[in-house]
Amino acid sequence: MINMAVHDAPLTPSTGLKIRWQGTTDFANVYKNMKLWLEDRGFVDEKTLEKKFTERRFAGGIKNLEIAWECSKKISNYFSYNMKVTFLILGMSEAEVQIGDIKRKLDKGDFEIRITGWVGAGNPDWEKSSFIDTIYFNFIGRRRLEEHKVVYYTLLYQFIDHVKENFGLTR
């Protein structure tokens, strides 16, 4: 479950938005493009993104992967855009695919990606004085939170569209 402060505003269901693809894809390329998209928009640097990477290998070159990313982009001292991305890949194996005159090795399997996003509101320094935090949020923060929700909602769905495009899915 996601740990959110009192004023945080979720933009997705608590289980996240699910993108599922069964078939062949170049998973390494999808993974790299997702990471680059987040880096280009200031959500993450190379060292802080990956929180979990579990690979289970089975006979015949089949493997299952579980990967968890957590990232955030600080907008101000009070607001941040937060995202959690969870990958679950089952039965992944190499498959040789003919594309035109070229044979390529791609990954075949059941790919599921869940993306959860929320706007973080609050400042740990202000939480020591909850009175100041309450006044700020009630008079200024609430309106700004709504503005940030609109901006981040658009950005979050651009990321989701980017992921779908990498899998070859369209809206």
C-alpha positions as CSV (number, residue, x, y, z in Angstrom):
1,M,0.0,0.0,0.0
2,I,1.1,3.6,-0.7
3,N,2.1,5.7,2.3
4,M,0.5,9.1,1.8
5,A,0.5,12.2,4.0
6,V,-2.8,13.8,5.1
7,H,-3.1,16.2,2.2
8,D,-1.9,13.9,-0.6
9,A,-4.2,13.5,-3.6
10,P,-4.3,10.2,-5.5
11,L,-4.8,10.3,-9.2
12,T,-5.1,6.6,-9.9
13,P,-6.9,3.8,-8.1
14,S,-4.9,2.4,-5.1
15,T,-4.1,-0.8,-7.2
16,G,-2.8,1.4,-10.0
17,L,-3.6,1.6,-13.7
18,K,-2.9,-1.7,-15.4
19,I,-1.2,-2.2,-18.8
20,R,-1.1,-5.8,-20.0
21,W,0.4,-7.3,-23.0
22,Q,0.7,-10.9,-24.0
23,G,3.0,-11.6,-26.9
24,T,6.4,-10.6,-28.1
25,T,8.2,-7.4,-27.5
26,D,11.7,-6.0,-27.0
27,F,11.3,-5.7,-23.2
28,A,14.8,-4.3,-22.6
29,N,13.9,-1.5,-25.0
30,V,10.6,-0.9,-23.3
31,Y,12.3,-0.8,-19.9
32,K,15.0,1.6,-21.1
33,N,12.5,4.0,-22.8
34,M,10.4,4.1,-19.7
35,K,13.4,4.9,-17.5
36,L,14.6,7.6,-20.0
37,W,11.1,9.2,-20.1
38,L,11.2,9.5,-16.3
39,E,14.8,10.8,-16.2
40,D,14.1,13.4,-19.0
41,R,11.2,14.8,-16.9
42,G,13.1,15.0,-13.7
43,F,11.4,12.2,-11.8
44,V,14.5,10.1,-11.1
45,D,18.2,9.7,-11.3
46,E,19.9,6.4,-12.0
47,K,20.5,5.4,-8.4
48,T,17.1,6.0,-6.8
49,L,14.6,4.4,-9.2
50,E,14.6,0.7,-8.7
51,K,13.4,-0.5,-5.3
52,K,13.0,-4.2,-6.1
53,F,14.3,-6.6,-8.8
54,T,13.5,-10.3,-8.5
55,E,14.2,-12.8,-11.3
56,R,13.2,-16.4,-11.1
57,R,14.6,-18.8,-13.7
58,F,13.0,-22.1,-14.8
59,A,13.9,-24.9,-17.1
60,G,13.9,-24.1,-20.8
61,G,15.1,-20.5,-20.4
62,I,11.8,-19.3,-19.0
63,K,11.9,-16.7,-16.3
64,N,9.6,-14.5,-14.2
65,L,10.4,-11.0,-13.3
66,E,9.1,-8.7,-10.5
67,I,10.3,-5.1,-10.6
68,A,9.2,-2.1,-8.5
69,W,10.1,1.5,-9.2
70,E,9.4,4.5,-7.0
71,C,10.1,8.0,-8.1
72,S,9.1,11.6,-7.4
73,K,9.6,15.0,-8.7
74,K,9.8,17.9,-6.3
75,I,7.7,20.8,-7.5
76,S,8.2,23.1,-4.5
77,N,8.9,22.9,-0.8
78,Y,5.3,21.8,-0.3
79,F,4.3,19.8,-3.4
80,S,5.7,16.8,-5.3
81,Y,4.6,14.4,-8.0
82,N,5.0,10.8,-7.0
83,M,4.8,7.6,-9.0
84,K,5.1,3.9,-8.3
85,V,5.6,1.5,-11.2
86,T,5.3,-2.3,-10.7
87,F,6.3,-4.8,-13.4
88,L,5.2,-8.4,-13.4
89,I,6.5,-10.5,-16.3
90,L,5.5,-14.2,-16.3
91,G,6.8,-16.9,-18.6
92,M,9.3,-14.7,-20.4
93,S,11.4,-16.5,-23.0
94,E,13.4,-15.6,-26.1
95,A,11.6,-15.8,-29.4
96,E,13.0,-15.3,-32.8
97,V,10.7,-13.2,-35.0
98,Q,11.0,-12.4,-38.7
99,I,10.5,-8.7,-39.3
100,G,10.8,-8.0,-43.0
101,D,14.1,-9.6,-44.1
102,I,15.6,-9.5,-40.6
103,K,15.3,-12.1,-37.8
104,R,15.3,-10.5,-34.4
105,K,15.4,-12.0,-30.9
106,L,12.5,-10.6,-28.8
107,D,11.0,-11.5,-25.5
108,K,7.8,-13.5,-25.4
109,G,5.6,-13.6,-22.3
110,D,2.8,-12.1,-20.3
111,F,3.7,-8.5,-19.4
112,E,1.8,-6.5,-16.8
113,I,2.7,-3.0,-15.6
114,R,0.8,-1.1,-12.9
115,I,1.3,2.6,-12.5
116,T,0.1,4.5,-9.4
117,G,0.4,8.3,-9.2
118,W,-0.4,10.9,-6.6
119,V,0.4,14.5,-5.8
120,G,2.2,14.8,-2.5
121,A,1.4,17.8,-0.4
122,G,3.1,18.8,2.8
123,N,6.4,19.5,4.3
124,P,8.0,17.4,7.0
125,D,9.4,20.6,8.6
126,W,5.9,22.1,8.8
127,E,4.4,18.9,10.3
128,K,6.2,19.7,13.6
129,S,3.8,22.7,13.7
130,S,0.5,21.3,12.5
131,F,-1.2,24.7,13.1
132,I,0.9,26.5,10.4
133,D,0.5,23.5,8.1
134,T,-3.3,23.5,8.5
135,I,-3.6,27.3,7.9
136,Y,-1.4,27.2,4.9
137,F,-3.3,24.2,3.4
138,N,-6.7,25.7,4.0
139,F,-6.0,29.1,2.6
140,I,-3.4,28.5,-0.1
141,G,-2.5,24.8,-0.5
142,R,-5.9,23.4,-1.3
143,R,-6.3,25.6,-4.4
144,R,-2.7,24.9,-5.5
145,L,-3.2,21.2,-4.9
146,E,-6.1,21.2,-7.4
147,E,-3.9,23.0,-10.0
148,H,-1.1,20.5,-9.5
149,K,-3.6,17.5,-9.8
150,V,-4.6,18.8,-13.3
151,V,-1.0,19.2,-14.4
152,Y,0.2,15.9,-13.1
153,Y,-2.8,14.0,-14.3
154,T,-1.9,15.1,-17.9
155,L,1.8,14.2,-17.4
156,L,0.9,10.8,-15.8
157,Y,-1.3,9.9,-18.8
158,Q,1.4,11.0,-21.2
159,F,3.7,8.4,-19.5
160,I,1.0,5.7,-19.8
161,D,0.5,6.5,-23.5
162,H,4.3,6.3,-23.9
163,V,4.4,2.9,-22.3
164,K,1.5,1.7,-24.5
165,E,3.2,3.0,-27.6
166,N,6.4,1.0,-26.7
167,F,4.3,-2.2,-26.5
168,G,2.6,-1.3,-29.8
169,L,-0.8,-0.7,-28.1
170,T,-3.0,2.2,-29.1
171,R,-5.8,3.9,-27.3
